[in-house]
Amino acid sequence: MFRQTTPDTQSYPVTERNRVKRLHERGSYDRAAVHAILDASLLCHVAYVIDGQPYCTPTIFWREGEMLYWHGSSASRMLRHLKQGTPASLTVSHLDGLVLARAGFNHSANYRSAMCFGVARIIDDPQEKAEAIRGVVDRFYPGRSSTLRPVTTQEVKATTVIGMHIDEASAKVRAKGVGDNEEDYGHPVWAGVIPVRTIVGEPQVCPRLVDGVAPPDLFSLYQPGETLDQALSEAQSIYEREATA
Amino acid sequence: MFRQTTPDTQSYPVTERNRVKRLHERGSYDRAAVHAILDASLLCHVAYVIDGQPYCTPTIFWREGEMLYWHGSSASRMLRHLKQGTPASLTVSHLDGLVLARAGFNHSANYRSAMCFGVARIIDDPQEKAEAIRGVVDRFYPGRSSTLRPVTTQEVKATTVIGMHIDEASAKVRAKGVGDNEEDYGHPVWAGVIPVRTIVGEPQVCPRLVDGVAPPDLFSLYQPGETLDQALSEAQSIYEREATA
């Protein structure tokens, strides 16, 4: 990996920006806790501001140490705006369950979310950009980039890579059963948790696949029925091991 | 429903703010397309700005006509900020598949996303607030609010409801196989789509449930193995039917 930063401390600094205010007992500033939530996802939401208007854009992202990357074509409104470097917030959320309580007020959801703050910048350095173009493939599908039709100069030019160092971050997790008021437990209504999970399905082969091409090894990660967050977390571990090997 | 607005037109207006710029062939401004993506989700991400800093907050939301609602305690930083009414962007995304192409450049994801723009305001009107407090339960669990321990004045006071009229919106969808360059189809590497879906698991009953309480009818919606987006879409349909009955 191009920019494998070694964190100075185990936790992110806590400032007015990332301090968890609502239900703060669910919050954490631990780097490992934040990374675990990030690494279990392919999709994030990036918030940025243009002329006072907030935008919230879903995009594929990946992590290299304390750097987060995402990209798109040079045409993107968000990316054009980010060219100068702009404050951004990148959030990842996993929904784990619906919590049905005895009082409307205590209905909730089980979830894991990580909110990261930093300055998003276009990656101009050719080596970092080339690494990132490989990274977006290999982070999800370890070893795959070397098996592909090689990247062309034209494609590198048409790709804008955005990078953001995680300056501050927080994780927030709810992972428990119903929390009703003590006096409400006698109320005769069903209460409990309906768990939800995102799972991998059966691969759909491209109908124009060259004869005799075998399914790649990475299918051992993305087994049908496996949870996606588990598969993505394992892919990140393999990617990191291979980078440091 | 308190504020069932009847849209004047089938489509949202297209402005510089919501026009889909990147891969615009995937975009749509159709109200029904936007609503379908919103109604299939419990979770959204709201972007807002404080002192130039963008924040991206995951939260439970629900839709009533052209109004979107979400809420939290009065302590929330976001909600305090929104008190005066502030431009916001609310985005919902569903990840449907990982797309593995023959060139790194053509790797992608299948997804459905909706981005909504408007001014977020605290709902002060007592009737609209009361309706919203019922709505957040009944929209997900039709008919459930009347079976619960009644809402207290204290709870109404401690709940802040935020509402945003959808002034502009766009939907963006990718739902197809691999799109490689014509000259790359002969490259001998596996290509295809790994579909993913979020499914409902077996309900986990609260250990303090009153003896003899039966599972509610709504479990016919949230059947184990059912996709969450289907269950949530059906719940919204029932909720809307009951509101107009």
Contacts between the chains, C-beta under 8 A, distances in Angstrom:
chain1	res1	chain2	res2	distance
A	17	B	53	6.4
A	21	B	75	6.2
A	21	B	76	6.6
A	21	B	77	5.0
A	22	B	72	5.8
A	22	B	73	5.7
A	22	B	75	5.6
A	22	B	76	4.4
A	22	B	77	7.3
A	23	B	73	7.7
A	42	B	95	6.7
A	42	B	98	7.1
A	42	B	109	6.7
A	43	B	93	6.2
A	43	B	95	5.1
A	43	B	109	7.4
A	43	B	111	7.5
A	45	B	45	4.0
A	45	B	47	7.7
A	45	B	56	5.1
A	45	B	58	7.7
A	45	B	91	6.1
A	45	B	93	7.1
A	46	B	56	6.9
A	47	B	45	7.7
A	47	B	47	3.7
A	47	B	48	7.8
A	47	B	54	3.9
A	47	B	55	6.1
A	47	B	56	3.5
A	47	B	89	7.8
A	48	B	47	7.8
A	48	B	54	5.3
A	49	B	49	5.1
A	49	B	52	6.6
A	49	B	54	4.9
A	52	B	49	6.6
A	52	B	87	6.7
A	53	B	17	6.4
A	53	B	87	5.3
A	53	B	89	7.5
A	53	B	117	7.7
A	54	B	47	3.9
A	54	B	48	5.3
A	54	B	49	4.9
A	54	B	54	5.5
A	54	B	87	6.3
A	54	B	88	6.2
A	54	B	89	5.0
A	55	B	47	6.1
A	55	B	89	5.3
A	55	B	115	7.7
A	56	B	45	5.2
A	56	B	46	6.9
A	56	B	47	3.5
A	56	B	56	5.8
A	56	B	89	4.5
A	56	B	90	7.0
A	56	B	91	4.1
A	56	B	115	6.8
A	57	B	91	7.1
A	57	B	115	7.5
A	58	B	45	7.7
A	58	B	91	6.0
A	58	B	93	3.9
A	58	B	111	7.1
A	58	B	113	5.0
A	60	B	109	6.0
A	72	B	22	5.8
A	73	B	22	5.7
A	73	B	23	7.7
A	75	B	21	6.2
A	75	B	22	5.6
A	76	B	21	6.6
A	76	B	22	4.4
A	77	B	21	5.0
A	77	B	22	7.4
A	87	B	52	6.6
A	87	B	53	5.3
A	87	B	54	6.3
A	88	B	54	6.2
A	89	B	47	7.7
A	89	B	53	7.5
A	89	B	54	5.0
A	89	B	55	5.3
A	89	B	56	4.5
A	90	B	56	7.0
A	91	B	45	6.1
A	91	B	56	4.1
A	91	B	57	7.1
A	91	B	58	6.0
A	93	B	43	6.2
A	93	B	45	7.1
A	93	B	58	3.9
A	95	B	42	6.7
A	95	B	43	5.1
A	95	B	198	7.4
A	95	B	228	7.9
A	97	B	201	7.9
A	97	B	204	7.9
A	98	B	42	7.0
A	98	B	140	7.0
A	98	B	222	7.5
A	100	B	141	6.6
A	100	B	144	7.5
A	101	B	148	7.9
A	102	B	148	6.3
A	102	B	149	5.3
A	103	B	148	5.8
A	103	B	149	4.6
A	103	B	151	7.4
A	103	B	155	7.4
A	104	B	133	6.2
A	104	B	134	7.3
A	104	B	136	7.3
A	104	B	137	4.8
A	104	B	145	5.9
A	104	B	148	5.4
A	104	B	151	5.6
A	104	B	155	7.6
A	105	B	151	6.8
A	105	B	152	7.9
A	105	B	155	4.4
A	105	B	158	7.7
A	105	B	159	7.1
A	107	B	136	7.2
A	107	B	137	5.9
A	109	B	42	6.7
A	109	B	43	7.4
A	109	B	60	5.9
A	111	B	43	7.6
A	111	B	58	7.1
A	113	B	58	5.0
A	115	B	55	7.7
A	115	B	56	6.8
A	115	B	57	7.5
A	117	B	53	7.6
A	133	B	104	6.2
A	134	B	104	7.3
A	136	B	104	7.3
A	136	B	107	7.2
A	137	B	104	4.8
A	137	B	107	6.0
A	140	B	98	7.0
A	141	B	100	6.6
A	144	B	100	7.5
A	145	B	104	5.9
A	147	B	189	4.9
A	148	B	101	7.9
A	148	B	102	6.3
A	148	B	103	5.8
A	148	B	104	5.4
A	148	B	187	7.4
A	148	B	189	6.0
A	149	B	102	5.3
A	149	B	103	4.7
A	149	B	184	5.1
A	149	B	187	4.5
A	149	B	189	7.8
A	151	B	103	7.4
A	151	B	104	5.6
A	151	B	105	6.8
A	152	B	105	7.9
A	155	B	103	7.4
A	155	B	104	7.6
A	155	B	105	4.4
A	158	B	105	7.7
A	159	B	105	7.1
A	177	B	204	6.9
A	177	B	206	5.9
A	177	B	207	7.4
A	178	B	206	4.5
A	178	B	208	8.0
A	180	B	206	7.9
A	180	B	208	7.9
A	184	B	149	5.1
A	185	B	208	4.7
A	185	B	210	7.8
A	186	B	210	6.2
A	187	B	148	7.4
A	187	B	149	4.6
A	187	B	210	7.3
A	188	B	210	4.5
A	188	B	212	7.7
A	188	B	213	5.2
A	189	B	147	4.9
A	189	B	148	6.0
A	189	B	149	7.8
A	189	B	213	6.5
A	189	B	216	7.6
A	190	B	205	7.6
A	190	B	209	6.8
A	190	B	213	5.5
A	190	B	214	7.0
A	190	B	215	5.6
A	190	B	216	4.9
A	191	B	205	7.8
A	191	B	206	4.2
A	191	B	208	7.9
A	191	B	209	6.1
A	192	B	203	5.4
A	192	B	204	5.3
A	192	B	205	4.4
A	192	B	206	4.7
A	192	B	209	7.2
A	193	B	203	7.1
A	193	B	204	4.4
A	193	B	206	7.9
A	194	B	200	6.1
A	194	B	201	7.1
A	194	B	203	5.2
A	194	B	204	7.8
A	194	B	222	5.2
A	195	B	200	7.7
A	195	B	201	3.8
A	195	B	202	7.3
A	195	B	203	7.9
A	195	B	204	6.5
A	196	B	198	5.7
A	196	B	199	6.8
A	196	B	200	5.8
A	196	B	201	6.5
A	196	B	228	5.1
A	197	B	198	6.9
A	197	B	199	6.5
A	197	B	201	6.3
A	198	B	95	7.4
A	198	B	196	5.7
A	198	B	197	6.9
A	198	B	198	4.5
A	198	B	199	7.8
A	199	B	196	6.8
A	199	B	197	6.6
A	199	B	198	7.8
A	199	B	199	6.2
A	200	B	194	6.1
A	200	B	195	7.7
A	200	B	196	5.8
A	201	B	97	7.9
A	201	B	194	7.1
A	201	B	195	3.8
A	201	B	196	6.4
A	201	B	197	6.3
A	202	B	195	7.3
A	203	B	192	5.4
A	203	B	193	7.0
A	203	B	194	5.2
A	203	B	195	7.9
A	204	B	97	7.9
A	204	B	177	6.9
A	204	B	192	5.3
A	204	B	193	4.5
A	204	B	194	7.8
A	204	B	195	6.4
A	205	B	190	7.6
A	205	B	191	7.8
A	205	B	192	4.4
A	206	B	177	5.9
A	206	B	178	4.5
A	206	B	180	7.9
A	206	B	191	4.1
A	206	B	192	4.7
A	206	B	193	7.9
A	207	B	177	7.4
A	208	B	180	7.9
A	208	B	185	4.7
A	208	B	191	7.9
A	209	B	190	6.8
A	209	B	191	6.1
A	209	B	192	7.2
A	210	B	185	7.8
A	210	B	186	6.2
A	210	B	187	7.3
A	210	B	188	4.4
A	212	B	188	7.7
A	213	B	188	5.2
A	213	B	189	6.5
A	213	B	190	5.4
A	214	B	190	7.0
A	215	B	190	5.6
A	216	B	189	7.6
A	216	B	190	4.9
A	222	B	98	7.5
A	222	B	194	5.2
A	228	B	95	7.9
A	228	B	196	5.1
